[in-house]
């Protein structure tokens, strides 16, 4: 015989408004346990306790008994009795109950992990718990983004070298002589001095700041947009309220020098379509390459995508090379972005034609659950004998489970229709003002393959 833990929670406002009294829950849970032939190990009651937190005396006692293998099944009257948070509910079910081989039953929702359908429902609850976590994160992120858009500094307690934080105005203000050190640092970098060279010069000129000057801090400061009067948030640059220490001309000149010096990583990151392009003639991949020339101290770069079978190494190894064309990176990337935009709009129109309405099913399930609850009330009032109650309850239970299966299938379809996140993001993205990293990530999330032929460019999408 399974040992059942009956968990009851009430808060004073709920007891008055909804009648979820301790006595009412106790009677219903006890009757249910007896009908299922469970032995009641203990009734755990949290009175006047919020469902938003897990630090409840009776709940913690029950968890301890579960971990000590004293309980086989936990029964609650309604899911929100165990917790009002999807995240906390999933934590209890997956990390406490099931991990200790304890089943979980919620009477009102007919949620029962002893059945295959109940176990399948865990996956659905898990999805919604993740959505809850994502929504919280998104709301926090949106709040930070609003502050960033208003120009407030969002670096927390990390005040950039060269500034101090004015708590009255919430704005960074340049402070001397640190601001002059920053200017000197950028000046030396623009003259193509190495990090070590810059550090050595600054240490001679400003020995009192010895602990703030080294190769690592210099490199980090040289790429910090704060000195340009901007700040970076979620991969995008936003205008800030504080005064710039460095001009745009000097800042971007230094960025160009640093990118050229780094070569490898910066070189690869700048190509949006790397790894996606294939030759329509020989089947080899296309790779990016860069030719450079220098004139009057200015570095000129020409970037192309070309078939790997056109390289000198390939020809030397195989004795032949591909005749397919090379394409300027900017030209191909612009063309592909336009194709992706058109695809996103056409995809959305197709999805709009599919109408999935789950509300009627939800209402029908709710009606049956109300009938089930009334049936239990009649049984508790001795107006129904045990056999009649069990037969009617089993009939309602079977109907509810069938409708819940239908609802699950519709919810999965609806989720597929609603989620299409990359498509929606692409539709709302301003490609002209987004970072290369963000654009590359979006393109790779929807494009499976690009084929370049002598006369055409073919783009193949996932699930198309």
Buried (B, 14 or more C-beta within 10 A) or exposed (E): EBBBBBBBBBBEEBBEEEEBBBEBBBBBBBBBBEBBEBEBBBBBBBBEBEBEEBEBEBBEBBBEBBEEEBBBBBBBBBBBBBBBBBBBBBBBBBEBBBEBEBBBBBBBBBBBBEBEBBEEBBEBBBBBBEBBBEEEEEEEEEEBBEBBEEBBBEEEEEBBBBBEBEEEEBBBEBBEBBBBBBBBBBBBBBEEBEBEBBBBBBEEEBEEBEEBBBBEBBBEBBEBBBBBBBBBBEEBBBEBBBEBBBBEEBBEBBBBBBBBEEEEEBBEBBBBBBBBBBBBBBEBBBBBBEEEEEEEEEEEBEBBBBBBBBBEEBEEEEEEBBEBBBBEBEEBBEBBBEBBBEBBEEBBEEBEEEEEEBEEBBEBBEEBBEBBBEBBBEBBEEEBEEEEBBEBBEEBBEBBBEBBEBBBEBBEEBBEBEEBEBBBBBBEBEBEEBEEEBBBBBBBEBBEEBBBEEEEBEBEBEEE
